[in-house]
Amino acid sequence: MNKDLKIQNFSDYLKNNGNLNRLTTNSDNNNAPVHRWFPFFAGFSYRLVNETISYFDMADNGAVIFDPFIGSGTTGVVGKEQGIEVVGNESNLFLYKICKLKTDFQVETTRLTDSARRLLEEAHNKWRQVEIENENSLLKRCYPENNLKKLVALRDLIGSASDISDECKQYLFLAITMSLPKSAKVGINVPYVSWRYKRKPEEVFLLFEKNIHIIEADLNKIIATYKNNTETKIYMHDTREENKEIKSRSIDVVFTSPPYLNNFDYGEALKVFLYFWKIAENWGEITKKVRKKAISSSTTYYSESAYLNKMPEEILGHHFMNKIPKVAEEIISKVEQIASERKKKNLKKSFDILTPLYFKDMFLALNEIYRVMKEDALAFIVIGDSAPYGIHIPTDTLLGEMAVELGFSSYTLKPMRNRGIKWKTLKYRHNKELRESLLILVK
């Protein structure tokens, strides 16, 4: 079948094989083996990856898949299940660790459960003596004192245990991480800390034990059904820069979902996990260790003062303006509308700065994606649009046009679901209808 025709028919295939509204959300991942270990709220369904692999015969063709924003590892887990090599970049250290655990099963479950049992016994004996005075103040607000003491006891005992292998320690880290949301007295994974969402916290040691059993069951099940021991390579890397470990023209398929231009702060959303594991100690460290290494998707990712009085073309930069002039012109027009609306209503969020920064970063990412793809290869990108201050930004279309100006031969958009509907009742919410799409690029 002609490739263009096959892409056009893909939308009908998806409609016949599942609910389109679910495929771009993480809801299917909540109960699926391995995926459920940490079903990242900003992720997409593992079923969407499965359907794409099946329709385009990727497993039979020995394809290598690249996910430049691999997050918590959905693409990598599916690749492992299907016997397909997956390569991924992730710049957030916490998500990188989660992704590695989901795709690299170098642990014996009997050793893991034995290590967990011994750790739990020691924690039972020591948790009352644990000091939490120096723990981050946010943690003390989110957890009952006894639960926080038990969590810290488990965490610190892992660090000091000399009789537990590094492989087992990683999965003990995972079991504790899985315990963090349900042992809190407020919502910490929804995605920001929700102080209004009061919940009855579950007891930490029971949660930890339950999560060890989940991990054990999933490992036993999934390893038995894997087609082969295909390697998954995950790099701690920022996709805006060249990853020298990935050769040019070595990738058959790209499947990913980059950050959206919707003012979502990934560093803040994960701050409870970052603080608990001491990956970051404060807001400044989150900026340094998370925001600076990520696509500019939120107004918290930069200092507004650094861009005051700068024209949008200055923010985009000469390379952007020269390489993709048509898209640059469209973006500048949108930025001018946002700036006008912001000034007219004296609004605080600097979306007129964020928008060119976002597209500049995505330009760099698309350059890297283009570099690693083979000729005639396909890229599948789950992406949503936005409407800062009511000015609609068709991110999916603009990225498709940008890709063509960069050298891709064509792009196709497959709308998947409407989104943002639940926010319509907010007083200052715009009334633009937003969507999530599957952007398909052909090199």
N, C-alpha and C positions, 0 to 999 in steps of 0.2 A: 504494500500500500504506500502511496505517496506520503512523505513525512508531513507535509502541510495538511493533507486531508486527515491523516491519523491524529494530528493535534486537534483539528477541528472536531473530530468525532469523540475526543477524549471527554468533553463535557457531558455528552449523552451517556457515556460509559459510567461516569461518576454518579450521575443521577439515577442510573439503574442499579447501582451497587451500594447505595447508602444515602443517609440524610446529609445533604450538602451543608446544612447549617451546623452540623457537628464536626465536620472534617477539618475546619480551620481552628477549632478550639481543642483544649486538652481534656475534655470531659471523658472521652473514651479511654484515656490513659490512667484514670483514677483506679481502675480495677484490673488492669492488664498486668500480667507477670512482668517484673523488672521495671516497666514504665511506672508502676505505682510507687516505687521507692521514693521518687521525688517528681511528681507530675507538675512541672513548672506551669504556673497559671498563664504565662504569656506564650505557651507552646501550642502546637497543633497536634491533631490526632495521628497516632501511629498508623491508623487505617488509611489515611491519605497517602502515606509513603508506600504502604503495601499495594494499594490500588495502582499507583503510578508504576511501581516496579513490575507488577503483573501485566499491565496494559502494554508497556513498551518492552516487554521481554528482557528486562535488564539482567535477571539472574542467569538466563540461558546464554546471554552474550558475554558473560564475564566482565560486566561493567565495573568501573571504579567510580564511586559516588563521593562528591565533595560537599560538605556542609560548612560554609564559612562562618556561620553563627550557630554552632551546634548546641549551645545552651546546656540543657540537662540530658541531651543525648538521644532524643527520639529517633533521629535518622540512623545513628550508630547502632542502636538496639535492633532496629528492623533489619539493617544490613547483616548483623550477626545472625539473626534468625534465618535470613534468606541465603546465607553463604556468599554475601557480596562484600567486597572490600570497601570500607568507608574511611575517608580522611576528613578530619574536622579541625577547625580553629575555634578557640574560645578564650576570650581575654579576661573573664571574671574567674579568679582563682577558686572561689567556692563552687561555681557551676562546673568548672574544669574538673575538680575532684569528683563531683557527683557523676559526671559523664564518664570519667575513667572507670569508676566502679561499675557502672552499668554495662560496660563493654569489654571488660578485661577480667575474666573469671579465673584467676590463678589462686584459688583457695579451696581447701577441702572442707566441706560442710561439717564434718564431724569435729575437726579441729576448731572450727569457728564456734560451734555450739558449746564445746568444752571451754574455750577461752571466755565466752560470754558468761557461762555459769560461774566460773571462778571470779571474774570481774564483778559480777552481781553480788556474790557472797561477800567480797571485800567491801563493796560499796555499802551494803547493808550494815556492816560493822562500823563504818567510818563516817557516814554522811552527817551525823549529828555534830561532829566536831569540825565540819567544814566551815571556813570563814568566807562570807560573800560580801564583806564590806567594800572590797575593791573591785567588785564586778561592775560593769557598766550600769548606770542608773536606769537606763531603759529596760534592762533585763529585770531589775528589781521591781519595776512597775508592772511588767507583763506577767510575772510568775508569783504564785504563793511562795513564801519563804522556804517552806519545807521542800517544795518541788525544785526550786532553784538550787538548794543545797544538794539535792540528790543528782541533779543534772551536772553540777560542777564536780561532784564526787566522781561520777562516771568519767567525765572528761579528763580530770586530772589523773585518775588512776590509769587510764589508757596511756597517758604520756609517760608515766613512771614505771609501767610494767615491763620488766626485762624478760619475762618468760612467755610473752605473747609475740608471735611473729608479726612483721610489718604488714603482711597480707591480711591477717586476721584483724589487726588494728584498724585497717581501712574500713572494714565492714562493721566493726564496732562503732566507728565514727558515723557510719551511715545509720545504724540503728538508733543512735542518740539523736541525730539530725531528724529522723522520722518522728521522734518523740516530741520535738520542740513545739509544733503547732498545737497538739491536743493536750499538752500539759500546761499550756498557758491559760490565764483567766480572761484573756481578751483575744480578739481575732488577730493573728499575726501573719496570715497567709491569704489575704483576701482582696487585693494584694498588699496594701499598706496596713500598718497597725491600726486596728479599728477599736477605739476606746469605748464606743457605744455598743459594740458586740460583746456582751458579757456571756461567758460560757462557764460551765462547770469543768474545772480542770481535772484531767485524769491523772492517776498516780503514776509517777515516773517509772518506777521499777517494773510495774506490770506492763506499761507501754513498751519499755525496752525489751522485755522478754517476748512480748507479742511480736514486735518488729523483727527480732532475731528469727523467730519461727517463720515469718513471712519471707524473709531473705533466704532462709534455708530451703523452704518449699519451692520458691521461684528458681533458685539455682539448680536444684535437683531436676525440676521439670524442664527448664529451658535448655540446660546442657544436654539432656537426653534427646531433645528434639532438634537441636541445631544440625544443619546439613553438613557443615565442616567447621574446622577451627580457623575460620577466616580472621585475619588480623585487622583490627581497627586502630587507626593511628590518630590520636588526638593531640593537638599542639596548643600550648598556652601561647596564644598569638593574637594580635590585633590585625584583622583582615584589611584594614586600610593600608597596611604595609605589606611588602612582598615577603612571603614565607619561603625562604630558600630551601627548605626541606621538601617542598612540593615542586616538581619539575614543570616547566612550561609545556603545554599541550599534552598533559598526562592524564587528564580527567575526562571521563565519558559523560557523566551526568552531574549536575549540581542540583541539590534539593535543600532549600533553606527557608527561613523566615527571619529577615533582619528586623532590627528595631523599627517601630513606626514613628512617624512625626506626630506624636500625640501627647507630648509633654509627660511621658511616663518615665519616672526615675527608677531605673533598675537597682541602683545603689541603695536608695532609700527603701525600696520594696524588700530587699534582702538584708536590711541592716541588722535585724535580730540574729540571723544566722552568722553574719559577718562579725558582730560583736561577741556572740557566744564563743565562736571558735577563734577569737582574737586575730582574725585576718585584718580587721580594722578596729581601732580603739575609739574613734570619734568621727564627726562629720568631715573634718579636714582629711583624714586618712581615707575615708570612702571616696572623696573626690580624687585623691592622688592615686589610689589603688584600683578604683573601679571606673569612675566617670571619665578620667583622662585617657583611658584605654578603650573607650567605647564610642560608638556612633553618637553624635550629638542629637539626642532625641528629647531632651528636656531643658528648660531654661535654667535649671540648676547645674548644668554641665559646664558653664563658663561664667566669667565675670562680665557683666553687662558693660561696665566702665571701659573694658578693653576694646569695645566695638562702637563706642559712642561716636557719632558724627562720621562713621564709615558708611559709604554707599554700598548697596548690596553687591555690585560688581567687584568692589574691593574685597569683600568677604569671600565671594566665590573664588577670586584669584584669576590671574592671567591665563593659566593653563586651562582652567575650566572654561573661561570665556572664549578662548581660541579653539578648543577641541570640540565643544558642543554649543555653538552660538545660538541655535534655535531654541533649545531647552533653556539656556541661560536667559534669553529674552522673556520666555514665559514665566520663569521663576521671578525675575526682577519685577515684572508686572504684578504678580501676586504679592510680592513683598511690599511694593508701594501701596497696594490696597490695604494690606494689614497695618502698615505704618500710619496711613491716613485714618483708619478706624480707631487705632490705638490713641492717636493724638486727639481725635474728635471727642472721645469718651473718657480721656485721661485714664487709660487702663494700664495696669502695672506689668503684666507679663510681656517680656520682650520677644514675642513670636516673630517680629520683623527681623530679628537677629538670628533666632533659632532656625528659621526656614532656610536661609542660604547656607548656614553651617551644616545643617542636616544633608542637603543635597551635595555639598562639597565632599562630605564624608562618604556618602553613597557613591559618588563619582569615583573616589579612590578605591572603594570596595569592588565596584563593577570592573574597574581596570584590572584588579587582581584576579577576579573571577574569569575575565576574558583571557588573561595570560595563561591560566592553568588548563583551560578547556581545549580539547581536541577540536579540529575542524569538523563542522557539522554536528557537534555535540549539543545537548539540550540543557537548559537551566530552568528549574521549577522554583518560583519564588512566591511564597505566601506573604501578601502585603495588604495593608489597609490605607485608606485615604484619611484626610483630616479636614477640619474647618476652623482654624484659629481665628477667633473673633468673628466667626461667621463667614470668613473668606474661604471658599472651598479650594483645597489643594488636592488635585487628582494624582496622588503620589504614584499609584500603579501605572497610569498612563505616562506620566513624566519619566519614570524610571525606564519604561519600555522605549520611549523616544530617545532617552539618553543612551540606552544600550545600542540602538541603531546608529546613532551618531558616533559612538565609540568603535563601531565595526561589526556588531552583530548583524546577521542578515535579516532577521525579522523578529517581531514579538506578537504574542496573542494573549488576550485577557479573557479569563474565565471567572465572572462574578460568582462568589460562593455563598455569601450571606450578607444580610443587612446587619449593621451593628450600631451601638450607641442608643438603642431605642429606650432602654430603661432610664436614661438620663434626661428624657424629654421634659420631665416635670420640674427640673431645676430652674430657678428663676432666671439665671443669666446664661442658660444653655442656648446655643444656636439651634436653629430649626433645620439645618442641612441634613439630608439623608446620607448616611455613610455606609460603606460596604467594605467587605474583605474579598480580595480577588486572588486567583492563581495566575501569576504572570509567567508566561512560558517564552523563553528566549531561545533562538536558534543561532549558533555561531556561524 
